[in-house]
Amino acid sequence: MKIGDLALIWLGLLLAVLIRTDLNWTRTLKYLDEQTWFFVTLSISIVLAFWLRGLYSRDWRYVGIGDALDIAITMFVVVLPFELLTLTARGVAFPRTGLIIAYFPILFFVAGLRMLIRIALERRRRQGDGLRYLVIGEGDAAEVAVRELQRGGGSAVGLVTLEPSPGTLSIRGCPHRGHFGQLKELVVRHRVDGLILAGLEPSQNNRVVNATADLATLKLRTVPAVSGLLTGDVEVNTIRALRLEDLLEREPVKFERERVGRYLTGKVVLVTGAGGSIGSEIVRQILPLKPKKVLLMGRGENSIHEILIELKQTLASTLTELEVELHPVIGDVRSKLSLKMLFEEHRPEVVFHAAAHKHVPLMELQPVEACSNNIFGTLNLMEQCREFEVGRLVVLSTDKAVDPSSIMGATKRVTELLVHTSGQAGFTAVRFGNVLGSRGSVVPTLQKQIERGGPVTITSPEMSRYFMTIPEAVSLVLGAGATAEGGEIYVLEMGKPVKIVSLAENLIRLFGLTPHKDIEMVYTGVRPGEKLFEDLVYSGESSAPSGLKGIVKVAPKSLSKDWPGEKLEKLRTAVETGDEEATRKHLFDLLD
C-alpha cells in the first residue's frame, strides 16, 4: 500500500505541474528534473504521516467517509508547510500554486485506491448463497440486513413491514414491497428463496413462521435487534439462521455484568461439570469478568479436554490479557479424597456445581447411581465448601424437583432442601426449566430425528415444558451467586410453557421441511417418571423479588427441625449397599 501511495502522489504532482504549465511537457520535465528532491521529500512526508495516523493498519474492506476525511486532513497538515515553502524559500522552483492544484488529484487517487480495494474485496465476498431474500422489518436492523446481503452475497429484493406502511422509504436501494398480509403473494411474485427477520420480537418471529408453514422451502434468517448490536450482546453485522430461542415469546434474561463481576473478579472459581453444556457456558461467561483462576472439573477427561482446547484456541489472547489461569481437574464429587486434595491445593472461593445426572428415564433404571451422584456428591462438595470457608456455592437444580415423580427430580429436590437447610451463608440453589441445546434437552434428540428423515417421536400431544436458553440458564446461575445470602432457591420467570409438539413442528420448519408431510410425527406415550406438565414453583412455596430482573427467589414450606436426620442416613446405607428398592423408598421418604 505504501508503494502504491508513493506512485499515486507522484502521479498527482505530475498532473498538477502539467496543468500549471498548460500541458507543456518540456517545462514539466524541467520542473521534475530540477525539483526531484522536493518531490521525494513531499511524497515520503505524506506516506510517513499516513503511517503515523494509522492509515496502514485499517481494514479497507470497510472504508468510508470518515477514512476519506482522515486522508484529507492528514494530507492538508503535510502539504501546508510545503506550500508555504514554495511561497517563501529561495531555490524552490516549484510552481507556487502547484501544490494547491496537486492536493485534489492526490486525494482522489489515494482515497480512490482504497475504495477500489473495498469494491474488489466485496465482489470476491459475493460468493454467498446467491439467493433472493425479502427483509421483514424496518429501521436500523433492516438496514443491517440489506447491507450484509449486498456485501456478502444474496439479493435483497424488497422490504416488508409488519403493518401497512405506504410512506416507507427504500433502504440502500432496496424498495418497500408491501406489508405482512401480502407476504405469500410477494414471495411468489418476486420468486423469493428466503426471508430475513430484521429485529423482530419473538412473537413476531412466530407470526412469520406460522404464516409460512406451507412454504417450507423458504430459508428463514434473522438479524438481531440493533439494541443487542449496540450493547455487544450479539455479534455485529450478522445474518444467521433462525433458531428456536428466537421463537421464545418473552424477553431473554441477562445478568447484570458489573454486579456479578464484583464477586468473581480476582477470585479462584471452581466449576463442576465444566465439560457439559451448562458448565462450559458458565466458564465462557465468567472469563471476561477476570477471575484469578478457573478450575474446570469433570469426570470425563474427553469433555474437559475439549472445552480446554476450545477456550485456549478461541480466547488465547483474551486469557493472556485478562491474566486468567485455566486449570483442568479430572475428578468425581463422590470422592471425598479427590475433593479434599483439590480444595487444599487451589483454595476455591466461588463454586458452581453443575455436575449431575439429568436424564429422567436412565435414572429410573439407576436409582443408586442417581442418589450417589446427585445427593451425596453434592453433600461432599458442601462439606468441603464449609470446611474451607468458600464464600459462594451455587447448586444447579431443575423444575423436575417441583412435586417430583421421578428419581432424578426427587434427588434434585433433596439437594435443594439440603442447600436451604444448610444454614451456610452464600449457599444457594437455582431451579432451571428445560435448557434449549443442552445435552439433557429434548432438542438435540429432535434434531437428530429430523436429520435422519424422521419419524419425530413425541411422548404426548399434551406434554408441555418451560424452556430457557443456555445463556439464560447461566445468567440465572451468575445472578443467583451475586445476590445469595444463604439458603435461597432462585427461579427464572419463564412466561408460558411450550407444548413439545409445537416445539417439534417449529424445529421441522426451521429445517425447511413441512411437519406431518415431510417428517412424520409419532406419539409414544409417557415414560416412567415423566409428567405431562412441569411447574416452576411448589404450591406451598413462597416467592419474593430477587433484586434481579426476571429472577425470583422462593422459599420451601417449613421442614421439621430434625430434617433430614435418620432418613438421610437410611438412604446413605441403601446407596452404599446397592439396594435399589430401599433407595427408592428412602429417597421419597425424605420428601414426605
C-alpha positions as CSV (number, residue, x, y, z in Angstrom):
1,M,0.0,0.0,0.0
2,K,2.8,2.4,0.8
3,I,4.5,1.9,-2.6
4,G,1.1,2.4,-4.2
5,D,0.6,5.7,-2.4
6,L,4.1,6.9,-3.4
7,A,3.3,6.2,-7.0
8,L,-0.1,8.0,-6.8
9,I,1.4,11.0,-5.1
10,W,4.0,11.4,-7.9
11,L,1.2,10.9,-10.4
12,G,-0.8,13.7,-8.7
13,L,2.2,16.0,-8.6
14,L,2.9,15.3,-12.3
15,L,-0.7,16.1,-13.2
16,A,-0.6,19.3,-11.2
17,V,2.6,20.5,-13.0
18,L,1.1,19.7,-16.4
19,I,-2.0,21.7,-15.6
20,R,0.1,24.6,-14.2
21,T,2.3,24.6,-17.4
22,D,-0.7,24.4,-19.7
23,L,0.2,20.8,-20.7
24,N,3.7,21.8,-21.8
25,W,5.8,18.6,-21.4
26,T,9.1,20.3,-21.9
27,R,8.6,22.7,-18.9
28,T,7.0,19.9,-16.9
29,L,10.0,17.6,-17.3
30,K,12.3,20.5,-16.5
31,Y,10.5,21.1,-13.2
32,L,10.7,17.3,-12.4
33,D,14.4,17.3,-13.2
34,E,15.3,20.4,-11.1
35,Q,13.0,19.7,-8.2
36,T,13.4,15.9,-7.7
37,W,14.4,16.4,-4.1
38,F,11.2,18.4,-3.5
39,F,9.0,15.6,-5.0
40,V,10.8,12.9,-3.0
41,T,10.7,14.8,0.3
42,L,7.0,15.6,-0.1
43,S,6.0,12.1,-1.1
44,I,7.9,10.5,1.8
45,S,6.4,13.0,4.2
46,I,2.8,12.2,3.2
47,V,3.4,8.5,3.4
48,L,5.1,8.9,6.8
49,A,2.1,11.0,8.0
50,F,-0.3,8.3,6.8
51,W,1.7,5.7,8.8
52,L,1.7,7.8,12.0
53,R,-2.0,8.4,11.6
54,G,-2.6,4.6,11.5
55,L,-4.0,4.6,7.9
56,Y,-1.9,1.5,7.0
57,S,-3.4,-0.6,9.9
58,R,-7.0,-0.3,8.8
59,D,-9.2,-2.8,7.2
60,W,-10.0,-1.2,3.9
61,R,-13.0,-3.6,3.3
62,Y,-14.9,-1.1,5.4
63,V,-13.5,2.2,4.1
64,G,-16.0,5.1,4.3
65,I,-16.4,8.8,4.5
66,G,-14.6,9.0,7.8
67,D,-11.5,7.4,6.3
68,A,-11.5,9.8,3.3
69,L,-11.8,12.7,5.7
70,D,-8.8,11.3,7.7
71,I,-6.7,11.1,4.5
72,A,-7.7,14.7,3.5
73,I,-6.8,16.2,6.9
74,T,-3.5,14.3,7.1
75,M,-2.5,15.5,3.6
76,F,-3.5,19.1,4.4
77,V,-1.3,19.1,7.5
78,V,1.7,17.9,5.4
79,V,1.1,19.9,2.3
80,L,0.5,23.3,4.0
81,P,4.1,23.8,5.2
82,F,5.4,22.7,1.8
83,E,3.1,25.2,0.1
84,L,4.5,27.9,2.5
85,L,8.0,26.8,1.5
86,T,7.3,27.3,-2.2
87,L,6.0,30.8,-1.5
88,T,8.9,32.0,0.8
89,A,12.0,29.9,0.2
90,R,14.6,30.6,-2.4
91,G,15.8,27.7,-4.6
92,V,12.4,26.1,-4.8
93,A,11.3,26.5,-8.4
94,F,8.1,24.5,-8.0
95,P,5.0,26.4,-9.3
96,R,3.6,28.5,-6.5
97,T,0.0,27.1,-6.9
98,G,1.2,23.7,-7.9
99,L,0.6,22.1,-4.5
100,I,-2.8,23.6,-4.2
101,I,-3.7,22.0,-7.6
102,A,-1.9,18.7,-6.7
103,Y,-3.8,18.3,-3.4
104,F,-7.0,17.3,-5.1
105,P,-5.9,14.7,-7.6
106,I,-3.6,13.2,-4.9
107,L,-6.6,13.0,-2.5
108,F,-8.7,11.5,-5.3
109,F,-6.1,8.9,-6.3
110,V,-5.2,7.8,-2.7
111,A,-8.8,7.6,-1.5
112,G,-9.9,6.1,-4.8
113,L,-7.3,3.3,-4.4
114,R,-8.8,2.3,-1.1
115,M,-12.3,2.4,-2.5
116,L,-11.3,0.2,-5.4
117,I,-9.8,-2.3,-2.9
118,R,-13.1,-2.3,-1.0
119,I,-15.1,-2.9,-4.1
120,A,-12.8,-5.7,-5.3
121,L,-12.9,-7.4,-1.9
122,E,-16.7,-7.1,-1.7
123,R,-17.0,-8.7,-5.2
124,R,-14.9,-11.5,-4.1
125,R,-17.0,-12.0,-1.0
126,R,-20.2,-12.1,-3.0
127,Q,-19.9,-15.8,-3.3
128,G,-22.7,-16.5,-0.8
129,D,-25.8,-18.5,-1.5
130,G,-26.9,-16.2,-4.3
131,L,-30.5,-16.4,-3.2
132,R,-33.3,-13.8,-3.3
133,Y,-34.5,-12.5,0.1
134,L,-37.3,-10.4,1.4
135,V,-36.4,-8.4,4.5
136,I,-39.2,-8.3,7.1
137,G,-38.8,-5.3,9.4
138,E,-37.7,-1.7,9.3
139,G,-35.3,0.7,10.8
140,D,-31.7,0.0,11.7
141,A,-32.0,-3.7,11.8
142,A,-33.4,-3.8,8.3
143,E,-30.5,-1.6,7.1
144,V,-28.1,-4.0,8.6
145,A,-29.8,-6.9,6.8
146,V,-29.8,-5.2,3.4
147,R,-26.2,-4.1,3.8
148,E,-25.0,-7.5,4.8
149,L,-26.8,-9.1,1.8
150,Q,-25.2,-6.6,-0.6
151,R,-21.8,-7.1,1.0
152,G,-21.8,-10.9,1.4
153,G,-23.9,-12.5,-1.3
154,G,-27.6,-13.0,-1.9
155,S,-30.0,-10.4,-3.2
156,A,-32.4,-8.1,-1.1
157,V,-35.4,-8.0,-3.4
158,G,-37.5,-5.9,-1.1
159,L,-38.6,-4.7,2.3
160,V,-41.8,-6.0,4.0
161,T,-43.3,-4.1,7.0
162,L,-45.5,-5.9,9.6
163,E,-48.3,-3.4,9.2
164,P,-49.4,-1.4,6.1
165,S,-47.0,1.5,5.8
166,P,-47.4,3.3,2.5
167,G,-44.8,6.0,3.4
168,T,-41.9,3.6,4.0
169,L,-38.8,4.6,2.0
170,S,-36.3,2.3,0.4
171,I,-33.1,1.3,2.2
172,R,-29.8,1.3,0.3
173,G,-31.7,0.9,-2.9
174,C,-33.9,-1.9,-1.6
175,P,-37.6,-0.9,-2.3
176,H,-40.6,-1.3,0.1
177,R,-42.7,-4.1,-1.5
178,G,-45.6,-4.3,0.9
179,H,-46.8,-5.5,4.3
180,F,-47.0,-8.8,6.2
181,G,-50.6,-9.5,5.0
182,Q,-49.2,-9.7,1.4
183,L,-46.3,-11.9,2.3
184,K,-47.3,-15.1,0.4
185,E,-48.2,-13.0,-2.7
186,L,-44.8,-11.2,-2.6
187,V,-42.9,-14.5,-2.2
188,V,-44.5,-15.9,-5.3
189,R,-44.4,-12.6,-7.4
190,H,-40.7,-12.0,-6.7
191,R,-39.5,-15.6,-6.7
192,V,-38.2,-15.3,-3.2
193,D,-35.9,-18.0,-1.8
194,G,-35.8,-16.8,1.8
195,L,-36.9,-14.3,4.5
196,I,-34.7,-12.3,6.8
197,L,-36.4,-11.3,10.0
198,A,-34.8,-8.0,11.0
199,G,-35.0,-7.0,14.6
200,L,-38.4,-8.7,15.3
201,E,-39.8,-9.7,18.7
202,P,-40.1,-13.5,19.4
203,S,-43.9,-13.2,19.0
204,Q,-43.4,-11.6,15.6
205,N,-40.9,-14.3,14.6
206,N,-43.6,-16.8,15.5
207,R,-46.1,-15.0,13.3
208,V,-43.8,-15.3,10.3
209,V,-43.0,-19.0,11.0
210,N,-46.7,-19.9,11.3
211,A,-47.7,-17.8,8.3
212,T,-45.1,-19.5,6.1
213,A,-45.8,-23.0,7.3
214,D,-46.9,-24.2,3.9
215,L,-43.9,-22.5,2.3
216,A,-41.4,-24.8,3.9
217,T,-38.7,-24.4,1.3
218,L,-38.2,-20.8,2.3
219,K,-35.0,-20.2,4.2
220,L,-35.5,-18.3,7.4
221,R,-32.7,-16.0,8.6
222,T,-32.6,-13.3,11.2
223,V,-30.7,-10.1,12.1
224,P,-30.7,-9.3,15.9
225,A,-32.2,-6.1,17.2
226,V,-29.9,-3.1,17.0
227,S,-30.2,-2.7,20.7
228,G,-28.4,-6.0,21.0
229,L,-25.8,-4.9,18.5
230,L,-25.0,-1.7,20.5
231,T,-24.7,-3.5,23.8
232,G,-22.5,-6.2,22.5
233,D,-24.8,-9.0,23.5
234,V,-24.9,-10.3,19.9
235,E,-22.4,-10.2,17.1
236,V,-22.3,-7.2,14.9
237,N,-23.2,-7.4,11.2
238,T,-24.5,-11.0,11.4
239,I,-27.2,-12.6,9.4
240,R,-27.8,-16.1,10.8
241,A,-30.3,-18.9,10.7
242,L,-33.4,-18.5,12.8
243,R,-33.1,-20.6,16.0
244,L,-35.6,-22.0,18.4
245,E,-34.7,-19.4,21.0
246,D,-35.8,-16.7,18.6
247,L,-39.3,-18.1,19.0
248,L,-39.5,-17.9,22.8
249,E,-42.2,-15.4,23.4
250,R,-40.6,-13.5,26.2
251,E,-37.6,-11.2,26.7
252,P,-34.4,-13.1,27.3
253,V,-32.9,-12.7,30.7
254,K,-29.4,-11.3,31.1
255,F,-27.4,-10.9,34.2
256,E,-26.0,-7.5,35.4
257,R,-22.4,-8.0,34.4
258,E,-20.9,-5.3,36.7
259,R,-22.8,-6.6,39.7
260,V,-21.8,-10.2,39.0
261,G,-18.2,-9.2,38.3
262,R,-17.8,-7.9,41.9
263,Y,-17.9,-11.3,43.4
264,L,-15.9,-13.1,40.7
265,T,-13.1,-10.7,39.8
266,G,-9.8,-11.8,41.2
267,K,-11.2,-15.0,42.7
268,V,-10.4,-18.7,42.3
269,V,-13.6,-20.2,40.8
270,L,-14.4,-24.0,40.7
271,V,-16.9,-25.2,38.1
272,T,-18.0,-28.8,38.4
273,G,-19.4,-30.5,35.3
274,A,-17.3,-28.0,33.3
275,G,-17.4,-30.2,30.3
276,G,-21.2,-30.1,30.0
277,S,-23.3,-27.7,28.1
278,I,-24.2,-25.6,31.1
279,G,-20.8,-25.9,32.9
280,S,-18.8,-24.9,29.8
281,E,-21.1,-21.9,29.2
282,I,-20.5,-20.8,32.8
283,V,-16.8,-20.9,32.2
284,R,-17.1,-18.9,29.0
285,Q,-19.2,-16.2,30.6
286,I,-17.1,-15.7,33.7
287,L,-13.8,-15.4,31.9
288,P,-14.4,-11.7,30.8
289,L,-15.1,-10.9,34.5
290,K,-11.4,-11.5,35.3
291,P,-11.3,-14.3,37.9
292,K,-7.8,-15.2,39.1
293,K,-8.1,-18.9,38.2
294,V,-10.9,-21.1,36.9
295,L,-10.9,-24.8,37.9
296,L,-12.6,-26.9,35.2
297,M,-13.7,-30.1,37.0
298,G,-15.4,-33.2,35.4
299,R,-15.4,-36.9,35.4
300,G,-15.0,-37.3,31.7
301,E,-11.5,-36.5,30.5
302,N,-12.6,-36.0,26.9
303,S,-15.2,-33.3,27.6
304,I,-12.8,-31.4,29.9
305,H,-10.0,-31.7,27.2
306,E,-12.4,-30.4,24.5
307,I,-13.6,-27.3,26.4
308,L,-10.0,-26.6,27.5
309,I,-8.7,-26.8,23.9
310,E,-11.7,-24.7,22.6
311,L,-11.0,-21.9,25.2
312,K,-7.3,-21.8,24.5
313,Q,-7.8,-21.7,20.8
314,T,-10.6,-19.1,20.6
315,L,-9.6,-17.0,23.6
316,A,-5.8,-17.3,23.7
317,S,-5.1,-13.5,23.5
318,T,-8.0,-12.8,25.9
319,L,-6.8,-15.2,28.5
320,T,-3.3,-13.6,28.4
321,E,-4.7,-10.1,28.5
322,L,-7.1,-10.9,31.4
323,E,-4.4,-12.9,33.2
324,V,-6.8,-15.8,33.9
325,E,-5.4,-19.2,34.6
326,L,-7.3,-22.3,33.4
327,H,-6.7,-25.5,35.4
328,P,-8.4,-28.8,34.4
329,V,-9.4,-31.2,37.1
330,I,-10.4,-34.8,36.3
331,G,-12.4,-35.9,39.4
332,D,-15.7,-37.1,40.9
333,V,-17.6,-35.2,43.5
334,R,-18.4,-38.5,45.1
335,S,-14.8,-38.9,46.1
336,K,-14.1,-37.1,49.3
337,L,-10.4,-37.6,48.9
338,S,-10.3,-36.0,45.5
339,L,-12.3,-33.0,46.7
340,K,-10.2,-32.5,49.7
341,M,-7.0,-32.6,47.7
342,L,-8.5,-30.1,45.2
343,F,-9.6,-27.7,47.9
344,E,-6.3,-27.9,49.8
345,E,-4.2,-27.2,46.7
346,H,-6.3,-24.5,45.0
347,R,-8.5,-23.0,47.8
348,P,-11.5,-22.1,45.6
349,E,-13.5,-19.1,46.7
350,V,-16.6,-19.4,44.5
351,V,-18.1,-22.8,43.4
352,F,-20.7,-23.5,40.7
353,H,-21.9,-27.1,41.0
354,A,-23.2,-28.1,37.6
355,A,-22.2,-31.8,37.7
356,A,-25.3,-34.1,37.9
357,H,-27.1,-37.0,36.3
358,K,-30.0,-35.4,34.4
359,H,-31.7,-38.0,32.2
360,V,-35.1,-39.0,33.7
361,P,-35.6,-42.4,32.1
362,L,-32.0,-43.5,32.7
363,M,-32.1,-42.5,36.4
364,E,-35.4,-44.5,36.8
365,L,-33.2,-47.5,36.0
366,Q,-30.3,-46.4,38.1
367,P,-31.6,-45.0,41.4
368,V,-28.5,-45.9,43.4
369,E,-26.3,-44.0,40.9
370,A,-28.6,-41.1,40.8
371,C,-28.6,-40.7,44.6
372,S,-24.9,-41.3,44.9
373,N,-24.0,-38.6,42.4
374,N,-26.8,-36.0,42.8
375,I,-27.3,-36.1,46.6
376,F,-24.2,-37.5,48.3
377,G,-21.8,-35.9,45.7
378,T,-23.4,-32.6,46.5
379,L,-23.1,-33.2,50.2
380,N,-19.4,-33.9,49.8
381,L,-18.9,-30.7,48.0
382,M,-20.9,-28.7,50.6
383,E,-18.8,-30.2,53.3
384,Q,-15.5,-29.1,51.6
385,C,-17.0,-25.6,50.9
386,R,-17.9,-25.3,54.6
387,E,-14.5,-26.5,55.8
388,F,-12.6,-24.2,53.5
389,E,-14.9,-21.3,54.1
390,V,-16.0,-20.8,50.4
391,G,-17.8,-17.6,50.0
392,R,-20.3,-18.7,47.4
393,L,-21.7,-22.1,46.4
394,V,-24.4,-22.2,43.7
395,V,-26.0,-25.6,43.1
396,L,-27.9,-26.2,39.9
397,S,-31.4,-27.8,40.2
398,T,-34.3,-28.4,37.8
399,D,-38.1,-27.8,37.6
400,K,-38.4,-31.6,37.8
401,A,-37.7,-31.0,41.5
402,V,-41.1,-29.5,41.9
403,D,-43.5,-32.2,43.2
404,P,-41.2,-34.8,41.7
405,S,-42.5,-38.0,40.2
406,S,-39.1,-39.3,39.0
407,I,-35.9,-40.5,40.7
408,M,-33.9,-37.7,39.1
409,G,-36.4,-35.0,40.2
410,A,-36.5,-36.3,43.7
411,T,-32.7,-36.3,44.0
412,K,-32.6,-32.6,42.9
413,R,-35.4,-31.7,45.3
414,V,-33.5,-33.3,48.2
415,T,-30.4,-31.3,47.0
416,E,-32.4,-28.1,47.1
417,L,-33.6,-28.8,50.6
418,L,-30.1,-29.6,51.8
419,V,-28.9,-26.3,50.5
420,H,-31.9,-24.5,52.0
421,T,-31.4,-26.0,55.5
422,S,-27.6,-25.8,55.5
423,G,-27.5,-22.6,57.4
424,Q,-24.4,-21.6,55.5
425,A,-24.1,-18.0,54.2
426,G,-23.6,-17.8,50.5
427,F,-25.0,-21.3,49.7
428,T,-27.9,-21.1,47.2
429,A,-29.6,-23.2,44.5
430,V,-31.1,-22.3,41.1
431,R,-34.0,-24.1,39.5
432,F,-34.0,-24.4,35.7
433,G,-36.6,-25.2,33.2
434,N,-35.6,-27.2,30.1
435,V,-32.5,-25.7,28.6
436,L,-32.6,-25.5,24.8
437,G,-29.5,-27.0,23.2
438,S,-28.2,-28.7,26.4
439,R,-27.2,-32.3,26.3
440,G,-30.1,-33.2,28.6
441,S,-32.7,-31.3,26.4
442,V,-35.2,-32.8,24.1
443,V,-34.0,-30.5,21.2
444,P,-30.8,-32.4,20.2
445,T,-32.9,-35.6,20.1
446,L,-35.5,-34.0,17.8
447,Q,-32.8,-32.5,15.6
448,K,-31.1,-35.9,15.1
449,Q,-34.5,-37.5,14.2
450,I,-35.2,-34.7,11.7
451,E,-31.8,-35.1,10.1
452,R,-32.4,-38.8,9.7
453,G,-35.7,-38.0,7.9
454,G,-37.9,-38.9,10.8
455,P,-40.1,-40.0,12.4
456,V,-40.0,-37.5,15.2
457,T,-41.2,-39.1,18.4
458,I,-43.3,-37.1,20.9
459,T,-44.4,-38.5,24.2
460,S,-47.9,-36.9,24.2
461,P,-49.6,-34.1,22.2
462,E,-50.4,-32.5,25.6
463,M,-47.0,-32.5,27.1
464,S,-45.5,-29.1,27.7
465,R,-42.4,-27.7,29.3
466,Y,-40.8,-24.4,30.3
467,F,-37.8,-23.6,28.1
468,M,-34.8,-21.4,28.5
469,T,-31.6,-20.8,26.5
470,I,-28.2,-21.8,27.7
471,P,-27.1,-18.1,28.1
472,E,-30.3,-17.5,30.2
473,A,-29.5,-20.5,32.4
474,V,-26.0,-19.2,33.0
475,S,-27.4,-15.7,33.7
476,L,-29.6,-17.2,36.3
477,V,-26.6,-19.1,37.9
478,L,-24.4,-16.0,38.0
479,G,-27.2,-13.7,39.1
480,A,-28.0,-16.0,42.0
481,G,-24.4,-16.0,43.1
482,A,-24.4,-12.3,43.1
483,T,-27.4,-11.9,45.4
484,A,-27.1,-15.1,47.5
485,E,-27.3,-14.6,51.3
486,G,-27.8,-18.3,52.3
487,G,-30.4,-21.0,51.6
488,E,-32.3,-19.3,48.8
489,I,-33.7,-21.1,45.7
490,Y,-33.8,-18.9,42.6
491,V,-36.2,-19.4,39.7
492,L,-36.3,-17.7,36.3
493,E,-39.6,-16.1,35.2
494,M,-40.2,-18.1,32.0
495,G,-43.6,-17.0,30.8
496,K,-45.9,-19.7,29.5
497,P,-45.0,-23.3,29.0
498,V,-44.4,-24.5,25.4
499,K,-46.0,-27.7,24.0
500,I,-43.4,-30.2,22.9
501,V,-45.4,-30.9,19.7
502,S,-45.3,-27.1,18.8
503,L,-41.6,-27.0,19.5
504,A,-41.0,-30.0,17.3
505,E,-43.2,-28.5,14.5
506,N,-41.3,-25.2,14.6
507,L,-38.0,-27.1,14.6
508,I,-39.0,-29.1,11.5
509,R,-39.9,-25.8,9.7
510,L,-36.5,-24.3,10.6
511,F,-35.0,-27.3,8.7
512,G,-37.0,-26.1,5.7
513,L,-39.5,-29.1,5.9
514,T,-43.2,-29.5,6.5
515,P,-44.4,-31.2,9.7
516,H,-46.6,-34.3,9.2
517,K,-45.8,-34.2,5.5
518,D,-42.0,-34.3,5.0
519,I,-41.4,-35.5,8.6
520,E,-43.8,-38.0,10.3
521,M,-44.6,-37.3,14.0
522,V,-45.3,-40.3,16.2
523,Y,-46.7,-40.3,19.8
524,T,-45.1,-42.9,22.0
525,G,-46.8,-42.4,25.4
526,V,-45.5,-41.1,28.8
527,R,-42.3,-42.9,30.0
528,P,-41.7,-43.9,33.7
529,G,-41.0,-40.9,35.8
530,E,-42.2,-38.3,33.3
531,K,-45.0,-35.8,33.8
532,L,-47.2,-34.1,31.2
533,F,-46.7,-30.7,32.8
534,E,-43.9,-29.2,34.9
535,D,-44.2,-26.4,37.4
536,L,-41.5,-23.9,38.4
537,V,-42.8,-23.4,42.0
538,Y,-44.4,-25.7,44.6
539,S,-47.9,-24.7,45.6
540,G,-46.7,-24.3,49.2
541,E,-43.6,-22.3,48.4
542,S,-43.5,-18.5,48.9
543,S,-41.8,-16.3,46.4
544,A,-40.3,-12.8,46.6
545,P,-38.3,-10.5,44.2
546,S,-34.6,-11.2,44.0
547,G,-33.4,-7.8,43.1
548,L,-32.6,-9.0,39.6
549,K,-34.9,-8.5,36.6
550,G,-36.6,-11.7,35.6
551,I,-35.5,-13.8,38.6
552,V,-37.5,-14.6,41.7
553,K,-36.4,-16.4,44.9
554,V,-38.6,-19.0,46.5
555,A,-38.6,-20.5,50.0
556,P,-39.8,-24.0,50.7
557,K,-42.5,-24.7,53.2
558,S,-41.3,-25.3,56.7
559,L,-39.5,-28.6,57.4
560,S,-39.2,-30.4,60.7
561,K,-36.3,-29.3,62.9
562,D,-34.7,-32.7,62.7
563,W,-34.8,-33.0,58.8
564,P,-33.1,-34.8,57.2
565,G,-32.0,-36.8,60.3
566,E,-32.2,-40.6,60.2
567,K,-33.9,-40.6,56.8
568,L,-30.8,-39.4,55.1
569,E,-28.7,-42.0,56.8
570,K,-31.1,-44.7,55.8
571,L,-30.8,-43.5,52.2
572,R,-27.0,-43.5,52.5
573,T,-27.0,-47.1,53.8
574,A,-29.2,-48.2,50.9
575,V,-27.0,-46.5,48.4
576,E,-23.8,-47.9,49.8
577,T,-25.2,-51.4,49.8
578,G,-26.6,-51.1,46.3
579,D,-30.2,-51.8,47.4
580,E,-32.3,-50.2,44.6
581,E,-35.7,-50.8,46.2
582,A,-34.6,-49.4,49.5
583,T,-33.0,-46.5,47.7
584,R,-36.3,-45.6,46.0
585,K,-38.2,-45.9,49.2
586,H,-35.9,-43.8,51.4
587,L,-35.4,-41.2,48.7
588,F,-39.1,-40.4,48.6
589,D,-39.4,-40.8,52.4
590,L,-37.1,-37.7,52.6
591,L,-39.8,-35.7,50.8
592,D,-42.8,-36.8,52.8
